[in-house]
Amino acid sequence: MKPLLITRARLVDPSQDYDGPASLLIEDGRIAAVEKSASKMAAPEGAETLNARENLVIPGLVDMRVHLGEPGSEYRETIASASAAAASGGVTSFVMMPDTSPVIDEVSLVDYVRRAARDNAKVHVYPCAAVTRGFEGRELTEFGLLKEAGAVMLSEGKHSIRSALTLRRALTYARDFGLLIAKETQDRDLASNGVMNEGLTASHLGLAGIPREAEIIALERDLRIAQLARGRYLAAKISTSDAADAIARYKQAGADVSAGVSINHLSLNENDIGRYRTFFRLSPPLRAEEDRQAMIAALRDGIIDVIVSSHDPQDVDTKRHPFAEAADGAIGLETLLAAALRLHHNGEVPMMRLIDALSTKPARLLGLEAGSLKAGQPADLALVDCDAPWIYGEEAIRSLSKNTPFEGARFSGRVLQTLVGGRTIFTHSA
């Protein structure tokens, strides 16, 4: 590859605590030099030049929670189609959840994901392995061998671990390998047959509700066990103010815990369900506006560490049903950044904190060589017009499934170009 010089950029890089004018030189797939000023860096002989026109240059997004259909349900989403969707949204790395068919609970399946990603993906795809065999909640998988094979995290996907003893053993075992366990925080018994947030809106719609206590009771148990086991624990997707308060308490007490939030729970609330719109049936359910505001405040204050897309493709056979019978989940790779930028435009979350939660912090939690544009780091980045208006229509969706809660949404800010290893993998065509 020829060297590439990016000029007239507004570099936002939390790893360098820098937001300002810059030029970046890319050589051999890595950042060779960064000039933090409005002055143009001298280009080496034969270099190509990219004029950023004062648009944002940010580290490529790192999405810690992406559900796919491959292997087993390729009609919903493949590694290749998810990779294309990710590239268009500025996501250069994502973690693939293990709830496929079969469940990713063996070394051979981790190896399959890595080989399939190498052959078909434009972005970095990292496998997440199951905590227990077959998600049955009893026998632990071989954590050490799975990590050696390439698993970067452990999770039960959408499932929870009912046994407190199994969770304690898992956290203790994972600690020895430095592995993070990301876990759903919903008590299955309390959630029962609920399909949306319990409250007046659910009563008005005649739908069974899921109480907020289903989240906080499960989370409080997990946090106590994580503290006891001294393990690395991530509350995968919290959605209530009580959950944010609990995370803050345990962080202050010194527990090695962190929290994520879905972009949906930062952008939407239970009223968006409207007249039984099944694309808004999610897990955890969309909560009250007060909880959405609490999630934004917790993100801004650093209590919530990362933002995830919770990309979960569902086809028409599982979504075109009455609300109570539809599958939960929504796609989100393509709209993750655009929806997050709403928080910046509204003055609710500073740009630096947003990029930290979308890129730098998840990379740090996973121990990945990503989330930074310091000299020497891989040239995985996105060029973003922060103010460009656009409408997200079905015809623009790159995912094989179309179950987005943002269909027809108006956004300000879109990805113009995405680079992985210094190579352009996506360019927006006006």
C-alpha positions as CSV (number, residue, x, y, z in Angstrom):
1,M,0.0,0.0,0.0
2,K,1.1,3.5,-0.7
3,P,1.4,5.8,2.4
4,L,-1.8,7.8,3.1
5,L,-1.8,11.3,4.5
6,I,-5.0,12.6,6.0
7,T,-5.1,16.3,6.3
8,R,-7.4,19.0,7.7
9,A,-9.0,16.5,10.2
10,R,-10.7,17.2,13.5
11,L,-9.2,14.3,15.4
12,V,-11.2,13.0,18.4
13,D,-9.2,10.4,20.2
14,P,-9.9,9.7,23.9
15,S,-6.7,7.5,24.2
16,Q,-4.8,10.7,23.6
17,D,-7.3,13.0,25.3
18,Y,-7.3,15.1,22.2
19,D,-10.0,16.9,20.3
20,G,-8.7,19.3,17.7
21,P,-7.1,19.8,14.3
22,A,-4.7,17.2,13.1
23,S,-3.0,15.4,10.2
24,L,-2.4,11.7,10.3
25,L,0.2,9.6,8.3
26,I,-0.6,6.0,7.6
27,E,2.1,3.6,6.5
28,D,1.9,-0.2,6.3
29,G,-1.6,-0.3,7.8
30,R,-0.6,1.6,10.9
31,I,-0.6,5.2,12.2
32,A,3.0,6.3,11.4
33,A,2.7,9.9,12.8
34,V,0.2,12.4,14.1
35,E,0.5,16.1,13.8
36,K,-1.8,17.8,16.4
37,S,-2.1,21.2,14.8
38,A,-3.7,22.9,11.9
39,S,-0.4,22.8,10.0
40,K,-0.2,20.3,7.1
41,M,2.2,17.5,7.7
42,A,4.8,16.9,5.0
43,A,3.8,14.0,2.8
44,P,6.4,11.3,2.1
45,E,7.3,10.7,-1.5
46,G,4.5,8.7,-3.4
47,A,1.9,9.2,-0.6
48,E,-1.7,9.7,-1.4
49,T,-3.6,12.5,0.3
50,L,-7.1,12.5,1.8
51,N,-8.5,15.9,2.6
52,A,-10.8,15.4,5.6
53,R,-12.3,19.0,5.1
54,E,-12.4,19.5,8.9
55,N,-14.7,16.5,9.4
56,L,-14.2,14.1,12.3
57,V,-11.6,11.4,12.3
58,I,-12.2,8.9,15.1
59,P,-10.9,5.5,16.1
60,G,-13.1,2.8,14.5
61,L,-16.0,1.8,16.7
62,V,-15.7,-1.4,18.7
63,D,-19.1,-3.1,19.3
64,M,-19.1,-5.6,22.1
65,R,-22.5,-7.2,21.5
66,V,-23.5,-8.4,18.0
67,H,-25.7,-11.4,17.4
68,L,-25.5,-13.2,14.1
69,G,-27.2,-16.0,12.3
70,E,-24.0,-17.8,11.1
71,P,-23.6,-20.7,11.7
72,G,-27.1,-22.2,11.6
73,S,-29.4,-19.3,10.6
74,E,-27.6,-17.6,7.7
75,Y,-30.8,-16.3,6.3
76,R,-31.0,-13.8,9.2
77,E,-27.4,-12.6,9.0
78,T,-24.0,-13.8,7.9
79,I,-20.6,-12.7,9.0
80,A,-20.1,-11.1,5.5
81,S,-23.4,-9.2,5.6
82,A,-22.9,-8.0,9.2
83,S,-19.4,-6.9,8.2
84,A,-20.8,-4.8,5.4
85,A,-23.3,-3.2,7.8
86,A,-20.6,-2.6,10.3
87,A,-18.3,-0.9,7.8
88,S,-21.1,1.5,6.7
89,G,-21.6,2.5,10.4
90,G,-17.9,3.1,11.2
91,V,-17.6,-0.1,13.2
92,T,-14.2,-1.6,12.5
93,S,-14.3,-4.4,15.2
94,F,-17.2,-6.3,16.7
95,V,-17.6,-9.2,19.1
96,M,-19.9,-12.0,17.9
97,M,-22.1,-13.5,20.5
98,P,-22.1,-17.3,21.0
99,D,-25.8,-17.9,20.7
100,T,-25.7,-19.5,17.2
101,S,-26.6,-23.0,16.2
102,P,-24.6,-24.8,17.4
103,V,-23.6,-22.7,20.4
104,I,-20.0,-21.5,20.3
105,D,-18.8,-23.5,23.2
106,E,-15.9,-25.5,21.7
107,V,-12.5,-24.6,20.3
108,S,-13.5,-25.9,16.8
109,L,-16.4,-23.4,16.7
110,V,-14.2,-20.5,17.8
111,D,-11.8,-21.5,15.0
112,Y,-14.7,-21.6,12.5
113,V,-15.7,-18.0,13.4
114,R,-12.1,-16.8,13.0
115,R,-11.6,-18.5,9.6
116,A,-15.0,-17.4,8.3
117,A,-14.2,-13.8,9.4
118,R,-10.8,-14.0,7.8
119,D,-12.3,-15.1,4.5
120,N,-15.5,-13.0,4.4
121,A,-15.3,-10.0,6.7
122,K,-14.2,-6.5,5.9
123,V,-13.9,-5.7,9.6
124,H,-12.3,-7.4,12.6
125,V,-14.7,-10.1,14.0
126,Y,-13.9,-11.5,17.4
127,P,-15.6,-14.5,18.8
128,C,-17.2,-14.6,22.2
129,A,-17.5,-18.1,23.8
130,A,-20.2,-19.6,26.0
131,V,-19.7,-19.7,29.7
132,T,-21.4,-23.1,30.0
133,R,-21.8,-25.9,27.5
134,G,-24.9,-25.5,25.4
135,F,-26.1,-22.6,27.6
136,E,-27.4,-25.2,30.0
137,G,-26.0,-23.4,33.1
138,R,-24.2,-26.4,34.5
139,E,-20.8,-27.5,33.0
140,L,-18.3,-24.8,32.4
141,T,-16.5,-24.6,29.0
142,E,-12.8,-24.8,28.7
143,F,-12.0,-21.1,29.2
144,G,-8.2,-21.4,28.7
145,L,-8.4,-23.3,25.5
146,L,-11.1,-21.1,24.2
147,K,-9.0,-18.0,24.9
148,E,-6.0,-19.6,23.1
149,A,-8.2,-20.3,20.1
150,G,-9.2,-16.6,19.9
151,A,-12.2,-16.0,22.1
152,V,-12.0,-12.5,23.6
153,M,-14.9,-12.7,26.0
154,L,-17.3,-15.1,27.7
155,S,-21.1,-14.8,27.7
156,E,-24.3,-16.8,27.7
157,G,-25.7,-14.5,25.0
158,K,-29.4,-13.8,25.8
159,H,-29.5,-16.5,28.5
160,S,-28.8,-16.0,32.2
161,I,-27.1,-18.2,34.7
162,R,-29.6,-19.2,37.4
163,S,-27.1,-21.0,39.7
164,A,-25.2,-18.6,41.9
165,L,-22.6,-21.3,42.5
166,T,-22.0,-21.8,38.8
167,L,-21.6,-18.0,38.3
168,R,-19.1,-17.8,41.2
169,R,-17.1,-20.7,39.7
170,A,-17.2,-19.1,36.3
171,L,-16.0,-15.7,37.5
172,T,-13.2,-17.3,39.6
173,Y,-12.1,-19.6,36.7
174,A,-12.2,-16.7,34.2
175,R,-10.2,-14.5,36.5
176,D,-7.2,-16.9,36.1
177,F,-7.2,-16.2,32.4
178,G,-8.0,-12.5,32.5
179,L,-11.3,-13.1,30.7
180,L,-14.3,-10.8,31.0
181,I,-17.7,-12.3,31.5
182,A,-20.6,-10.3,30.0
183,K,-24.0,-11.2,31.3
184,E,-27.6,-10.4,30.8
185,T,-29.2,-8.9,33.8
186,Q,-32.8,-10.2,33.8
187,D,-34.4,-12.6,36.2
188,R,-36.2,-15.0,34.0
189,D,-38.9,-15.9,36.6
190,L,-39.8,-12.3,37.3
191,A,-39.8,-11.4,33.6
192,S,-41.9,-14.5,33.0
193,N,-44.2,-13.9,30.0
194,G,-43.7,-10.1,30.1
195,V,-43.2,-8.4,26.7
196,M,-42.6,-4.7,27.6
197,N,-41.9,-2.5,30.6
198,E,-44.4,-2.9,33.4
199,G,-46.5,0.2,34.0
200,L,-49.3,2.3,32.8
201,T,-48.3,2.1,29.1
202,A,-48.3,-1.7,29.3
203,S,-51.7,-1.7,31.0
204,H,-53.1,0.7,28.4
205,L,-51.9,-1.6,25.6
206,G,-53.1,-4.7,27.4
207,L,-49.6,-6.3,27.3
208,A,-47.9,-8.3,30.1
209,G,-45.2,-6.2,31.7
210,I,-41.6,-6.9,32.9
211,P,-40.9,-5.1,36.2
212,R,-37.8,-3.1,36.7
213,E,-37.1,-5.4,39.7
214,A,-36.4,-8.2,37.2
215,E,-33.2,-6.3,36.3
216,I,-32.1,-4.9,39.6
217,I,-32.5,-8.2,41.6
218,A,-30.5,-10.2,39.0
219,L,-27.9,-7.4,38.8
220,E,-27.5,-7.1,42.6
221,R,-26.9,-10.8,42.9
222,D,-24.3,-10.8,40.1
223,L,-22.4,-7.8,41.5
224,R,-22.2,-9.5,44.9
225,I,-20.9,-12.7,43.4
226,A,-18.4,-10.8,41.2
227,Q,-17.1,-9.0,44.2
228,L,-16.8,-12.3,46.1
229,A,-15.0,-14.0,43.2
230,R,-12.9,-11.0,42.4
231,G,-13.7,-11.7,38.7
232,R,-14.1,-9.4,35.8
233,Y,-17.8,-8.8,35.2
234,L,-19.7,-6.7,32.6
235,A,-23.4,-6.0,33.0
236,A,-24.1,-6.4,29.3
237,K,-27.1,-4.0,28.9
238,I,-28.7,-2.1,31.8
239,S,-31.8,-0.1,31.4
240,T,-32.9,1.3,34.7
241,S,-31.8,4.0,37.1
242,D,-31.6,1.5,40.0
243,A,-29.1,-0.6,38.0
244,A,-26.9,2.5,37.3
245,D,-26.9,3.3,41.0
246,A,-25.9,-0.3,41.9
247,I,-23.0,-0.3,39.3
248,A,-21.8,3.0,40.8
249,R,-21.8,1.6,44.4
250,Y,-19.8,-1.5,43.4
251,K,-17.3,0.5,41.4
252,Q,-16.8,2.8,44.3
253,A,-16.2,-0.3,46.5
254,G,-13.4,-1.4,44.2
255,A,-15.1,-4.3,42.4
256,D,-13.9,-5.1,38.9
257,V,-17.3,-4.4,37.3
258,S,-18.4,-2.5,34.3
259,A,-21.6,-1.8,32.5
260,G,-22.9,-1.5,28.9
261,V,-26.1,0.1,27.5
262,S,-27.8,-0.5,24.2
263,I,-28.1,2.5,21.9
264,N,-31.8,1.7,21.8
265,H,-32.1,2.5,25.6
266,L,-30.3,5.8,25.1
267,S,-32.5,6.8,22.2
268,L,-36.0,5.3,22.7
269,N,-38.6,4.8,25.5
270,E,-41.7,2.6,26.0
271,N,-43.9,5.2,24.3
272,D,-42.2,4.5,21.0
273,I,-43.9,1.1,20.9
274,G,-47.0,3.1,19.8
275,R,-49.6,0.7,18.4
276,Y,-47.8,-2.6,18.9
277,R,-44.8,-1.9,16.7
278,T,-42.9,-5.2,17.0
279,F,-39.5,-3.7,15.9
280,F,-39.6,-2.0,19.3
281,R,-39.9,-5.2,21.2
282,L,-36.5,-5.5,22.8
283,S,-34.7,-7.2,25.7
284,P,-34.4,-5.6,28.1
285,P,-37.7,-3.8,27.2
286,L,-37.7,-0.1,26.5
287,R,-38.3,1.7,29.8
288,A,-39.9,4.9,30.9
289,E,-38.4,8.3,29.8
290,E,-37.0,8.8,33.3
291,D,-34.9,5.6,33.0
292,R,-33.7,6.7,29.5
293,Q,-32.6,10.0,31.0
294,A,-30.9,8.1,33.9
295,M,-29.0,6.0,31.3
296,I,-27.8,9.2,29.6
297,A,-26.6,10.7,32.9
298,A,-24.8,7.4,33.8
299,L,-23.1,7.3,30.5
300,R,-22.0,11.0,30.8
301,D,-20.7,10.4,34.3
302,G,-18.7,7.2,33.3
303,I,-20.9,4.9,35.4
304,I,-21.8,3.2,32.2
305,D,-18.6,2.2,30.4
306,V,-19.7,1.2,26.9
307,I,-22.4,1.6,24.3
308,V,-23.4,-1.4,22.2
309,S,-25.6,-1.8,19.2
310,S,-27.1,-5.1,20.5
311,H,-27.4,-6.0,16.8
312,D,-30.0,-8.8,16.7
313,P,-31.3,-9.6,13.3
314,Q,-34.8,-11.1,13.1
315,D,-36.6,-12.0,9.9
316,V,-40.3,-11.4,8.9
317,D,-41.3,-14.8,10.2
318,T,-40.4,-13.8,13.7
319,K,-41.4,-10.2,13.7
320,R,-44.6,-10.0,11.6
321,H,-46.7,-11.3,14.5
322,P,-48.8,-9.8,17.3
323,F,-46.6,-7.9,19.7
324,A,-46.7,-10.5,22.4
325,E,-45.8,-13.3,20.0
326,A,-43.0,-11.5,18.1
327,A,-39.3,-12.2,18.8
328,D,-37.4,-9.5,20.6
329,G,-34.4,-7.8,19.1
330,A,-33.3,-5.2,16.5
331,I,-30.5,-4.6,14.1
332,G,-28.2,-1.7,15.0
333,L,-24.7,-1.8,13.5
334,E,-25.5,0.8,10.8
335,T,-27.2,3.3,13.1
336,L,-25.0,2.9,16.2
337,L,-22.9,6.0,15.6
338,A,-25.6,8.2,14.1
339,A,-28.0,7.5,16.9
340,A,-25.3,8.2,19.5
341,L,-24.5,11.5,17.8
342,R,-28.0,12.7,18.8
343,L,-26.7,12.8,22.4
344,H,-23.9,15.1,21.3
345,H,-26.1,17.4,19.2
346,N,-28.6,17.6,22.1
347,G,-25.8,18.7,24.5
348,E,-26.3,15.6,26.7
349,V,-23.0,13.8,26.3
350,P,-19.7,15.3,25.2
351,M,-18.2,14.0,22.0
352,M,-15.1,12.7,23.8
353,R,-17.2,10.6,26.2
354,L,-19.2,9.2,23.3
355,I,-16.2,8.1,21.3
356,D,-14.7,6.7,24.5
357,A,-17.8,4.6,25.1
358,L,-18.1,3.5,21.5
359,S,-14.4,2.7,20.8
360,T,-11.6,3.3,23.3
361,K,-13.2,1.8,26.4
362,P,-14.5,-1.4,24.8
363,A,-11.1,-2.0,23.2
364,R,-9.5,-1.6,26.6
365,L,-11.9,-3.9,28.4
366,L,-11.3,-6.6,25.7
367,G,-7.5,-6.0,25.5
368,L,-7.7,-5.4,21.8
369,E,-5.3,-3.4,19.7
370,A,-8.0,-0.9,18.7
371,G,-9.8,2.2,19.9
372,S,-6.8,4.5,19.5
373,L,-5.1,6.5,16.8
374,K,-1.8,7.0,18.5
375,A,1.4,6.5,16.4
376,G,2.0,2.8,16.1
377,Q,-1.6,1.7,16.4
378,P,-3.5,0.0,13.5
379,A,-5.1,2.5,11.1
380,D,-8.7,1.5,11.9
381,L,-10.7,4.7,11.7
382,A,-13.8,6.4,10.5
383,L,-14.2,9.8,8.7
384,V,-17.5,11.3,9.9
385,D,-19.4,14.4,8.8
386,C,-20.9,15.2,12.2
387,D,-23.7,17.4,10.8
388,A,-24.7,15.7,7.6
389,P,-28.5,15.2,7.6
390,W,-29.9,11.9,6.3
391,I,-32.8,9.6,6.5
392,Y,-32.4,5.9,7.3
393,G,-34.7,4.1,4.8
394,E,-35.2,0.4,4.3
395,E,-33.5,0.6,0.9
396,A,-30.3,1.6,2.6
397,I,-30.2,-1.3,5.1
398,R,-27.2,-3.6,4.4
399,S,-28.1,-6.2,7.0
400,L,-30.0,-9.2,5.6
401,S,-32.7,-8.5,8.2
402,K,-34.6,-5.3,8.3
403,N,-35.9,-5.1,11.9
404,T,-34.7,-1.7,12.8
405,P,-36.5,0.7,15.3
406,F,-34.9,3.6,13.3
407,E,-36.6,3.0,10.0
408,G,-37.4,6.5,8.6
409,A,-35.4,8.2,11.3
410,R,-33.8,11.5,10.6
411,F,-30.1,11.7,11.7
412,S,-27.5,14.4,11.7
413,G,-24.0,12.9,11.2
414,R,-23.0,10.0,8.9
415,V,-19.9,8.0,8.1
416,L,-18.2,9.2,4.9
417,Q,-15.3,6.7,4.9
418,T,-14.2,3.7,7.0
419,L,-10.6,2.3,7.0
420,V,-9.3,-0.9,8.4
421,G,-5.6,-1.4,8.4
422,G,-5.3,1.7,6.3
423,R,-7.4,0.3,3.5
424,T,-10.7,1.9,2.6
425,I,-13.6,-0.6,3.2
426,F,-16.5,1.8,2.9
427,T,-17.1,5.1,1.1
428,H,-20.4,6.9,1.2
429,S,-21.6,7.8,-2.2
430,A,-23.8,10.8,-2.2
